[in-house]
Structures are given as C-alpha cells and as structure tokens.
Amino acid sequence: MSLVFRIIVLLGIAIPFLAILCHSFSPENPTDRRVLVLVGDLAIKSSHSLYFKSLENRGFQLDFKLAGDPKIALHRYGQYLYDALILFSPSIERFGGSINTAAIMDFVDAGHDLILVADESASDLIREVATECGVDFDEDPGAVVIDHINYAVSTTDGDRSLIAADDFIKSSIILGSNTIEAPVLFQGIGQMVNPSNDLVLKLLSASPSAYSANPKSKLSNPPAIYGSAISLVSVVQARNNARILISGSLKMFSNQFFRYGVQKAGSPTKHDKSGNEQFLTEISKWVFHERGHLKAVNVRHHRVGEVDEPSMYRINDDLEYSVEIFEWTGANWEPYVADDVQVQFYMMSPYVLKNLSTDLKGVHHTSFKVPDVYGVFQFKIEYQRLGYSSLSLSKQIPVRPFRHNEYERFITAAFPYYGASFSMMAGFLLFTIFYLYNK
C-alpha cells in the first residue's frame, strides 16, 4: 500500500506541473499566457476589473495573489511558473515568499515580461525595481505630476494633478494602428528616463507646462523634473527581448478612469470616455508579445549557381545569402516585409554591408562578391527597429586565398610586361648577331 500511495502522490505533483509546462512560453507561440498578478489589496481585483477582464478575454491566465503572501514564488524545481508578472502593489515594503528585487530581475533576464505600477505611495522597494529597469521616480516621496495648463476638467476645483495627457510615442507597432482620439487620464508620480539608454522609451510624456512637486508644500526651489522630460508611462525592451511597462499611476488602470469622460482644459471638445482603456489595452498587447515579435529561420548561403552550403569560400567568390523573417500577430506567424534589413560580412569590421531584398513572402535575400581578403568571416544581422523585437544572427565561415594552381596562367593586366620581356630578348638576340657577324 505504501508503494501505491507514493505513486499516487508523485502523480498528483507531476501532472499539474506538466500541465504548466505544456502551456508555457515557447518560440513558436511567443505570447505570454500565465501571468502572476501581485496586488496590495484584493479589492484591486474588482476596482480594476475591466483591465484584467481584457487580458482574460484574450486568453491570459491570471493568478491573483497578495504581494505579501509568504507562499508566492516565481519558479519551482528550476522552472518558472509564470510567463509574466504584474505588480499592482505600489506601497509594498517587502514581497512575500522568495520574491525580491534580485528575483524579479532574474525573471526578466530569463526573458519574461513585467508590468510595474506605482503611485504617490510608492515604497523604496518599488522604486528600486524601477531603477533596476532603467527608470527613476521623483525622489520626493510626496511629489506628484502637476500641470496648470493641460489638466483634466473635474468636479474638484483647483485639482491640477489630474492630467489629460496625449503626447504619445509615434509608433503604430506599440500603440496599435487605431489612433487614440481621447486624452489619457493620469494621476500619479513622474519618471526620469536616461536619454543615453536606448532600451527605455517614453511612451506617454507630460506636456511642457508640467512639473513634479509636492502639492501639500510650498514650492521654494525649482522642481527636480519638469516639462516634457517627465515620462508618465515608460516601456523597456531588454536585449533579450523581455518587455517591461512602468507606470507612475495605479488609478489610470482603474474602472473609474476607464469610464470617466474627459475634457482637456481650454479645449471645447469633451470625450464621453477617456483613452485609458484603448491605450492600456494596446500597450498590454505589445508588452505580452501579441504584436511586434519577430523570428528568423532558415538562414542559408551558397555560391551562385549552387544550392549546397560550402564549408568555406574562396576570395572573390560570388555568393547568395537569404533568411526568412516572420512576425507574430497574436494568433499566427505572418511574413515580415521590410526594406531595411541588412547583412554584414564581418571580420573585425564589416567588409560588406548590403540591404536585403524581399519577395513579400518572408524571404529576405541578397548576393555579393567575397572580398579579396582571407580569414574567418561572419554573416551578421543586427536588426533593431522601434517597437519590434531585435534580431541578432551570426554564422561563421572561413575564406581562403587562391591555391597555386587556381591563379590565371596569363593575366591581362600584365601583357605590357610580357611584351617588354620578349622585346628585350629579341633585342638582345639581334644585338648579338650584329656584334658577331658585323665586320
């Protein structure tokens, strides 16, 4: 009985775990499916239900847990249990279980995605995670973004912290093809993005008249961050293509802000519904790889007129190079059509740099002549385009010089030298005859 009992227990543990692995993130289906949502209060599940419902309607499996739950974990037995993490617990001082800043960054380094939401009550822990991702919140713990010109008209007179923002990033891949007509309601803290960091993008920026300060205290010194330098919502795409969304407002995800009518101060246009739902839904599609995810397959190269890939090339060989690139649309892979994909024939530096042509079916190809330099070369593609996952392809191939029996017998450019040599021999023969027989 003890043996049977042990087998039953092992099956009870293994079957759920195998089910998790079967539905996990894979290169063939890159869309995240298992999402851990850590909330500071379970009431957020109902107050932000519209946002969560939009995720569930697209097939995401949301696992809600309190951020301080001592049983929460991101991985078990060397495998991650989730594909993405949503942090809706801005004031949490310490996560439960084995989750901390290092564990979250390891989660991202493993290629998983993160949504980090803060507000004016953001703890040092949340600020630390944001800093690790490349974004710094205002150091003043009581500071919020204030705008006396581009604020949203509300029933609360004098409230300039409710902002109607419409300075979006110019990218249809990130924001979707449909234009966001209504401004987005934002009430929270501002972020600073290092302009030298190419991985961080300002998704929603404050207006030039905005600044970050504590509304409950008198402003005696110039604000630390102000104007368009303030990022309200930022995104990060890491070098491993993991994606991160960082927002300074928890309220912008709420049902109240989703349904709230908005009118920008000084504008006669009043929208029945804010742009929050459309904006955050489209962003979630990008963050969870439903859009803008590329893959490259079938990298081929060969000499012109041949089909087999050689083990090495000879200098001045004519070769053809091709690669198939596809884009994930959320349901299937579609051919990726672009004219800015480049291939390098690289050794210490690129000797050849060529744009790839496309057949509109996903195949990108080109042909070129191997340079007159021998050594170990690489075919390299380093493709980075706003909104798309990056492609980094590399394939090594040696290039040899001509063998001694492969050179041309007579070189056309050397004919003048050939003529000079034979004319000198003929002249010497005539001179000898003349010298010997002339009396």
ABEGO torsion letter per residue (X at the ends): XAAAAAAAAAAAAAAAAAAAAAABBBAABABBABBBBBBABAAAAAAAAAAAAAAAAAGBBBBBBBAABAABBABBGGBBABABBBBABAABABBBEABBAAAAAAAAAAGBBBBBBBBAABBAAAAAAAAAAGBBBBABAABBBBBAAABBBBABBGBAABBBBABBBBBAAAAEABBBABBBBBBEBBBBBBAABAABBBABBBBAABBBBBAABBBABBBABBEAABBABBBBBBAAGBBBBBBABAAAABAAAAABBBBBBGBABBBABBAAAAAAAAAAAAAAGABGBBBBBGBBBBBBGBABBBABBBBGBBBBBBBBBBBBAGABBBBBBBAABBBBBBBGBBABBBBBBBAGAGBBBBBBBBBABBEBBBBBBBBBBBGBBBBBBBBBBBBBBBBAAABBABBAAAAAAAAAAAAAAAAAAAAAAAAAABX
